[in-house]
Amino acid sequence: MTTFRMREAADLLGISDDTMRRWADAGRVATTTDAAGRRAVDGAVLAHFAEELAAEGAHLETGDVAAVSLRNRFTGLVTRVVKDGVMAQVEVQSGPHRLVSLMSREAADELGLEPGMLAVAAVKATNVSVEIPRTR
């Protein structure tokens, strides 16, 4: 199970960690405790919450741009993975942006894609690829 510390969750939503904590205290988003006893948010819960915020029309920041090239990269949370025999459809919520990637099932299996995971959607023209960033 993927979990995100409160600050990490806030960064992914483009909000301050104080806002994240207030929303958690108010019961707007469910929290858990990580292995070190710190407050955290389950990845699947955070992905669902990110979708709700986007549906509400929340205009969340997606972070500072580090570099610009022909490729655009959107860090976000995997919100949905649908697989059949050959293909997979993967949805990533990056702030207010929902990105959908079609890839081989083999690629999705190799990446271990599941809702709640941190991922990067790299966009070039009409193609969207999904990458898994190094974590902590």
C-alpha positions in Angstrom: 0.0 0.0 0.0 1.4 3.4 -1.0 1.1 6.2 1.6 2.1 9.8 1.5 3.1 12.0 4.4 1.0 15.1 4.9 3.5 17.4 3.3 3.9 15.0 0.3 0.1 14.8 -0.1 -0.2 18.6 0.1 2.5 19.0 -2.6 0.7 16.6 -4.9 -2.5 18.6 -4.5 -0.8 21.9 -4.9 -1.8 23.2 -1.5 0.0 24.1 1.7 0.6 21.4 4.3 -1.3 23.5 6.8 -4.4 23.3 4.5 -3.9 19.6 4.1 -3.8 19.2 7.9 -6.9 21.4 8.4 -8.8 19.4 5.8 -7.8 16.1 7.5 -8.8 17.5 10.9 -12.1 18.5 9.5 -12.6 15.0 8.1 -12.5 16.1 4.5 -9.7 13.5 3.8 -9.1 10.4 5.8 -5.6 9.9 7.3 -3.7 6.9 8.7 -0.4 6.4 10.5 2.8 5.4 8.6 5.4 2.9 9.9 7.2 5.7 11.8 4.0 6.8 13.6 3.5 9.9 11.5 0.2 11.1 10.0 -0.2 10.0 6.4 -2.7 9.6 3.6 -3.3 6.3 1.8 -2.5 6.7 -1.9 -5.8 5.4 -3.1 -7.7 7.8 -0.7 -5.5 10.7 -1.9 -6.1 9.8 -5.6 -9.9 9.7 -5.0 -9.7 13.1 -3.2 -7.7 14.6 -6.0 -10.5 13.5 -8.4 -13.1 15.1 -6.2 -11.2 18.4 -6.0 -10.8 18.4 -9.8 -14.6 17.7 -10.2 -15.4 20.6 -7.9 -13.4 22.8 -10.2 -10.6 23.5 -7.8 -7.8 25.3 -9.5 -4.8 23.6 -7.8 -1.2 24.5 -8.6 0.8 21.7 -10.1 4.2 23.0 -8.8 7.0 25.1 -10.3 8.2 24.3 -13.7 11.7 22.9 -13.5 12.3 22.7 -17.3 10.4 23.0 -20.5 11.1 21.0 -23.7 9.1 19.2 -26.3 8.0 16.9 -23.5 5.6 18.0 -20.8 5.7 16.0 -17.5 2.8 15.9 -15.1 3.4 14.4 -11.7 0.2 13.1 -10.2 -1.6 10.1 -8.8 -2.8 7.1 -10.6 -6.6 7.1 -10.2 -7.7 4.2 -12.4 -6.2 1.2 -14.2 -8.3 -0.9 -16.5 -6.6 -3.9 -18.1 -7.8 -6.4 -20.7 -5.9 -9.2 -22.4 -3.6 -7.0 -24.4 -4.1 -3.3 -23.5 -4.4 -1.1 -20.4 -5.9 2.3 -19.8 -4.3 4.3 -17.0 -5.7 7.6 -15.6 -3.4 10.1 -13.8 -4.8 13.1 -11.8 -2.3 15.9 -11.7 -3.9 18.8 -9.9 -6.9 19.8 -12.0 -5.6 17.8 -15.0 -6.8 14.3 -15.8 -4.5 12.4 -18.2 -5.3 9.1 -19.8 -2.7 6.8 -21.3 -3.2 3.7 -23.4 -0.4 1.2 -23.1 0.2 -2.5 -23.4 -0.9 -4.6 -20.5 2.6 -5.9 -20.2 3.9 -2.3 -19.7 1.3 -1.6 -17.0 2.1 -4.9 -15.2 5.9 -4.1 -15.4 5.3 -0.7 -13.8 3.0 -2.2 -11.2 0.4 0.5 -11.8 -2.4 0.7 -9.3 -4.6 3.5 -7.9 -2.9 5.7 -5.4 0.6 5.4 -6.9 2.7 8.4 -7.6 3.4 8.6 -11.4 4.6 11.0 -14.0 2.6 11.4 -17.2 5.0 12.5 -20.0 3.1 14.0 -22.9 4.5 14.5 -26.4 2.1 15.3 -29.2 -0.8 12.8 -28.8 1.1 10.2 -26.8 1.0 10.0 -23.1 3.5 7.7 -21.4 3.6 6.9 -17.6 6.7 6.8 -15.6 7.3 5.9 -11.9 9.5 8.4 -10.1 12.1 7.4 -7.6 10.7 7.9 -4.1 12.1 8.7 -0.7 
